[in-house]
Amino acid sequence: MTQNEILGMFKDQAAKMQTELPSLNAVILELAQLLADSRGRLSKENFEMLVRIGGALYKEGSSQFHGKSDVDAIMKQSAENHRRK
Protein backbone atom coordinates (compact mmCIF):
# COMPACT_ATOMS: atom_id res chain seq x y z
CA MET A 1 0.00 0.00 0.00
CA THR A 2 1.06 3.56 -0.54
CA GLN A 3 1.24 6.35 2.00
CA ASN A 4 -1.64 8.10 0.24
CA GLU A 5 -3.80 4.98 0.47
CA ILE A 6 -3.13 4.79 4.20
CA LEU A 7 -3.91 8.50 4.62
CA GLY A 8 -7.18 7.82 2.80
CA MET A 9 -7.91 5.06 5.31
CA PHE A 10 -7.19 7.52 8.15
CA LYS A 11 -9.60 10.00 6.55
CA ASP A 12 -12.30 7.34 6.15
CA GLN A 13 -11.86 6.21 9.76
CA ALA A 14 -12.05 9.82 11.00
CA ALA A 15 -15.30 10.33 9.07
CA LYS A 16 -16.81 7.24 10.73
CA MET A 17 -15.90 8.37 14.24
CA GLN A 18 -18.54 9.81 16.47
CA THR A 19 -18.47 13.48 17.35
CA GLU A 20 -16.91 12.64 20.70
CA LEU A 21 -13.46 11.27 19.94
CA PRO A 22 -11.52 8.93 22.20
CA SER A 23 -9.14 10.79 24.45
CA LEU A 24 -5.53 11.12 23.41
CA ASN A 25 -4.69 9.18 26.57
CA ALA A 26 -6.87 6.26 25.40
CA VAL A 27 -5.24 6.28 21.95
CA ILE A 28 -1.75 6.30 23.50
CA LEU A 29 -2.70 3.35 25.72
CA GLU A 30 -4.04 1.43 22.69
CA LEU A 31 -0.81 2.07 20.79
CA ALA A 32 1.26 1.00 23.79
CA GLN A 33 -0.70 -2.27 24.04
CA LEU A 34 -0.39 -2.88 20.31
CA LEU A 35 3.37 -2.40 20.53
CA ALA A 36 3.61 -4.64 23.58
CA ASP A 37 1.64 -7.37 21.79
CA SER A 38 3.60 -7.15 18.54
CA ARG A 39 7.12 -6.53 19.86
CA GLY A 40 8.65 -9.71 18.45
CA ARG A 41 6.76 -9.58 15.16
CA LEU A 42 7.82 -6.11 14.00
CA SER A 43 11.20 -5.27 12.58
CA LYS A 44 13.41 -3.21 14.87
CA GLU A 45 13.03 -0.23 12.50
CA ASN A 46 9.22 -0.44 12.42
CA PHE A 47 9.02 -0.90 16.18
CA GLU A 48 11.26 2.13 16.77
CA MET A 49 9.24 4.22 14.30
CA LEU A 50 6.00 3.37 16.11
CA VAL A 51 7.66 4.22 19.43
CA ARG A 52 8.63 7.64 17.97
CA ILE A 53 5.00 8.14 16.89
CA GLY A 54 3.87 7.17 20.39
CA GLY A 55 6.42 9.57 21.84
CA ALA A 56 5.06 12.41 19.72
CA LEU A 57 1.50 11.61 20.79
CA TYR A 58 2.59 11.39 24.42
CA LYS A 59 4.40 14.74 24.21
CA GLU A 60 1.33 16.38 22.65
CA GLY A 61 -0.93 14.88 25.31
CA SER A 62 1.41 16.04 28.05
CA SER A 63 1.54 19.52 26.53
CA GLN A 64 -2.27 19.69 26.37
CA PHE A 65 -2.53 18.51 29.98
CA HIS A 66 -0.06 21.13 31.19
CA GLY A 67 -1.79 23.80 29.12
CA LYS A 68 -5.15 22.92 30.66
CA SER A 69 -3.57 22.87 34.12
CA ASP A 70 -2.03 26.30 33.51
CA VAL A 71 -5.37 27.74 32.38
CA ASP A 72 -7.08 26.17 35.40
CA ALA A 73 -4.52 27.74 37.75
CA ILE A 74 -4.90 31.15 36.06
CA MET A 75 -8.71 30.96 36.33
CA LYS A 76 -8.53 29.98 40.02
CA GLN A 77 -6.12 32.84 40.74
CA SER A 78 -8.35 35.26 38.85
CA ALA A 79 -11.41 34.11 40.81
CA GLU A 80 -9.54 34.52 44.11
CA ASN A 81 -8.34 38.00 43.09
CA HIS A 82 -11.87 38.95 42.09
CA ARG A 83 -13.29 37.79 45.45
CA ARG A 84 -10.74 39.88 47.35
CA LYS A 85 -11.87 43.11 45.67
C-alpha positions, 0 to 999 in steps of 0.5 A: 500500500502507498502512504496516500492509500493509508492516509485515505484510510485515516480520513475514512476512519475519521469520518466514521468516528462519532463526534466525541473522539476517544481521548488522546490518553486512550489512543496512547494506551491502545498504541502502547498495548499494540506495541507490547503485543507485537514486539517480536513480530515487527522489525526493529526499525518499524518498532522504533518508528511506532515508538517515535510516533507514540512519543510524539502523541505522548508529548502532545498529550502532556503539553495539552494537559499542562496547558489545561492545568495552567489555564485552570490555575490562572482561572482559580487565581483570577477568581480569588483575586476577584473575590478579594476586591 
